[in-house]
Amino acid sequence: MVGFGANRRGGRLPSFVFVALLVVIGILAFNCWNASSRQALLQEEVAELQSQAKRTEVARRRPE
């Protein structure tokens, strides 16, 4: 019984498949890096908004 990869020598991938896999890995790595940096910026913004909300709440309670 002959399998699907029986006619290939040494089990090596064709170069175009290897290049395509490298491109996919590169795209995924870039997307991961981009999402990570954006998440860091958004966390800083949330922290700033939380501190601003606290200051506003404290300022509201002072005159009372």
Secondary structure, DSSP 8 states (H G I E B T S, - for coil): ---TTTTSSTT---HHHHHHHHHHHHHHHHHHHHHHHHHHHHHHHHHHHHHHHHHHHHHHHS--
